[in-house]
Amino acid sequence: MLEASEAKELIDEAIERVEEKEADGARAERKFRERLSLLVGIFAVLLAVVHLVGAGLLRENVVDTIRASDTYNYMQAKKIRQVVLQVGAVSAPAEASARMVIEAAALNKPDAKGHGIAQLQMAADALTADGIKAGEAGEHYEWAETALQMAIVLLSIAMIASSRAVALGACLVAASGLVLASATYLHLMG
């Protein structure tokens, strides 16, 4: 039979072991939450970088689209001038008619400034293509942003629920966003 002092010692040791386990659990929980907090910060910084690059591409898309429109408009104005000169040459006196035909033909010829009608067409087409590429890349960055935002929300849920599975899911979602952003940056996405 146990004496009272021995029983008390056994009870005290059992209580101490339970308290140590609880303290270890609390330390592990705190460490888990600290790591998740750090990940939230890292993902937020990455989100800001991805947003900055994506917003720049969308601005580039708008600028290229405006420049293409301006170039097409200039080309159309030159075509209209060409038609007016050709029509005017039909009813003008011979000397004026010859000048009009020469001037109308000159509008087609390439020049050093790139203002020939064919040159303008090629420049406008190139600007349009560049704008489309920038817009598509901007959309890829938007998807990457969304993945990083979702990852941050999932990490918040993981902190509240103390769920390693949700934290892992958040990391996988963030990784997919970073892969998409990196592939876009390296021009691997077409």
C-alpha positions as CSV (number, residue, x, y, z in Angstrom):
1,M,0.0,0.0,0.0
2,L,1.1,3.5,-0.8
3,E,1.7,6.0,1.8
4,A,0.1,9.4,1.6
5,S,3.4,11.1,0.8
6,E,4.2,8.7,-2.0
7,A,0.7,9.1,-3.5
8,K,1.1,12.8,-3.3
9,E,4.4,12.6,-5.1
10,L,2.9,10.4,-7.9
11,I,0.0,12.8,-8.3
12,D,2.3,15.8,-8.4
13,E,4.5,14.1,-11.0
14,A,1.5,13.2,-13.1
15,I,0.2,16.8,-12.9
16,E,3.7,18.1,-13.8
17,R,3.8,15.8,-16.9
18,V,0.4,17.0,-18.0
19,E,1.4,20.6,-17.5
20,E,4.6,20.0,-19.5
21,K,2.7,18.4,-22.3
22,E,0.3,21.3,-22.3
23,A,3.2,23.8,-22.3
24,D,4.9,21.8,-25.2
25,G,1.6,21.9,-27.1
26,A,1.2,25.6,-26.5
27,R,4.8,26.2,-27.7
28,A,4.2,24.1,-30.8
29,E,1.0,25.9,-31.5
30,R,2.7,29.3,-31.0
31,K,5.5,28.3,-33.3
32,F,3.0,27.1,-36.0
33,R,1.2,30.4,-35.9
34,E,4.4,32.4,-36.0
35,R,5.4,30.4,-39.2
36,L,2.1,31.0,-40.7
37,S,2.3,34.7,-39.9
38,L,5.7,34.8,-41.6
39,L,4.2,33.1,-44.7
40,V,1.4,35.6,-44.8
41,G,3.9,38.4,-44.8
42,I,6.0,36.8,-47.6
43,F,2.9,36.1,-49.7
44,A,1.8,39.7,-49.2
45,V,5.1,41.0,-50.5
46,L,5.0,38.6,-53.5
47,L,1.4,39.7,-54.1
48,A,2.5,43.4,-54.2
49,V,5.3,42.6,-56.7
50,V,3.1,40.5,-59.0
51,H,0.5,43.3,-58.9
52,L,3.0,45.9,-59.7
53,V,4.3,44.0,-62.8
54,G,0.8,43.1,-63.9
55,A,-0.5,46.7,-63.6
56,G,2.5,47.9,-65.6
57,L,1.6,45.5,-68.4
58,L,-2.0,46.5,-68.4
59,R,-0.9,50.2,-68.7
60,E,1.4,49.2,-71.6
61,N,-1.6,47.5,-73.2
62,V,-3.6,50.7,-73.1
63,V,-0.7,52.9,-74.3
64,D,0.0,50.5,-77.2
65,T,-3.7,50.4,-78.1
66,I,-3.9,54.2,-78.2
67,R,-0.7,54.5,-80.2
68,A,-1.9,51.8,-82.7
69,S,-5.2,53.7,-83.0
70,D,-3.4,57.0,-83.6
71,T,-1.2,55.3,-86.2
72,Y,-4.1,53.8,-88.0
73,N,-5.9,57.2,-88.0
74,Y,-2.8,58.9,-89.5
75,M,-2.6,56.1,-92.2
76,Q,-6.3,56.6,-93.0
77,A,-5.9,60.3,-93.3
78,K,-3.0,59.8,-95.7
79,K,-5.2,57.3,-97.7
80,I,-8.0,59.9,-97.8
81,R,-5.6,62.6,-99.0
82,Q,-4.3,60.2,-101.7
83,V,-7.9,59.5,-103.0
84,V,-8.7,63.3,-102.9
85,L,-5.5,64.0,-105.0
86,Q,-6.3,61.2,-107.4
87,V,-9.9,62.3,-107.9
88,G,-8.8,66.0,-108.2
89,A,-6.1,65.0,-110.8
90,V,-8.9,63.8,-113.1
91,S,-10.5,67.3,-113.5
92,A,-7.4,69.5,-112.9
93,P,-5.4,71.2,-115.6
94,A,-2.5,69.0,-117.0
95,E,0.3,70.6,-114.9
96,A,-1.7,70.5,-111.7
97,S,-2.9,67.0,-112.5
98,A,0.6,65.7,-112.9
99,R,1.7,67.3,-109.5
100,M,-1.4,65.7,-107.8
101,V,-0.6,62.2,-109.3
102,I,3.0,62.5,-108.1
103,E,2.0,63.7,-104.7
104,A,-0.6,60.9,-104.4
105,A,2.0,58.3,-105.4
106,A,4.5,59.8,-102.9
107,L,2.1,59.0,-100.1
108,N,2.7,55.3,-100.7
109,K,6.5,55.5,-100.8
110,P,8.5,54.6,-97.7
111,D,10.3,57.5,-96.1
112,A,12.9,57.9,-93.4
113,K,10.3,58.9,-90.8
114,G,8.2,55.8,-91.4
115,H,5.3,57.8,-92.7
116,G,4.6,55.9,-95.9
117,I,1.1,54.3,-95.9
118,A,2.6,50.7,-95.9
119,Q,5.0,51.7,-93.2
120,L,2.2,53.1,-91.1
121,Q,0.2,49.9,-91.6
122,M,3.1,47.7,-90.4
123,A,3.8,50.0,-87.4
124,A,0.1,50.0,-86.3
125,D,-0.2,46.2,-86.7
126,A,3.0,45.8,-84.6
127,L,1.6,48.1,-81.9
128,T,-1.7,46.2,-81.9
129,A,0.2,42.9,-81.5
130,D,2.3,44.3,-78.7
131,G,-0.8,45.6,-77.0
132,I,-2.5,42.2,-77.2
133,K,0.6,40.4,-75.8
134,A,0.8,42.9,-72.9
135,G,-2.9,42.4,-72.2
136,E,-2.7,38.6,-72.2
137,A,0.4,38.8,-69.9
138,G,-1.5,41.2,-67.6
139,E,-4.3,38.7,-67.3
140,H,-1.9,36.0,-66.3
141,Y,-0.5,38.2,-63.6
142,E,-4.1,38.9,-62.4
143,W,-4.6,35.1,-62.1
144,A,-1.3,34.9,-60.1
145,E,-2.5,37.7,-57.9
146,T,-5.8,35.9,-57.2
147,A,-3.9,32.8,-56.2
148,L,-1.7,34.7,-53.8
149,Q,-4.8,36.4,-52.3
150,M,-6.5,33.1,-51.8
151,A,-3.3,31.7,-50.2
152,I,-3.3,34.5,-47.7
153,V,-6.9,33.9,-46.8
154,L,-6.3,30.2,-46.5
155,L,-3.3,30.8,-44.2
156,S,-5.6,33.0,-42.0
157,I,-8.1,30.1,-41.8
158,A,-5.3,27.7,-41.1
159,M,-4.2,29.9,-38.1
160,I,-7.7,30.0,-36.7
161,A,-8.3,26.3,-37.2
162,S,-4.7,25.2,-36.4
163,S,-4.8,23.2,-39.5
164,R,-1.6,22.0,-41.2
165,A,-3.6,20.6,-44.1
166,V,-5.2,24.0,-44.9
167,A,-1.7,25.6,-44.5
168,L,-0.3,23.1,-47.0
169,G,-3.2,23.9,-49.4
170,A,-2.4,27.6,-49.0
171,C,1.2,27.0,-49.9
172,L,0.2,24.9,-53.0
173,V,-2.2,27.7,-54.2
174,A,0.5,30.3,-53.7
175,A,3.0,28.1,-55.5
176,S,0.7,27.8,-58.5
177,G,0.3,31.6,-58.6
178,L,4.1,32.1,-58.4
179,V,4.7,29.5,-61.2
180,L,2.2,31.3,-63.4
181,A,3.8,34.7,-62.7
182,S,7.3,33.3,-63.3
183,A,6.3,31.6,-66.5
184,T,4.7,34.8,-67.7
185,Y,7.7,36.9,-66.8
186,L,10.0,34.4,-68.6
187,H,7.7,34.6,-71.7
188,L,6.9,30.9,-71.4
189,M,3.1,31.6,-71.5
190,G,1.8,32.5,-74.9
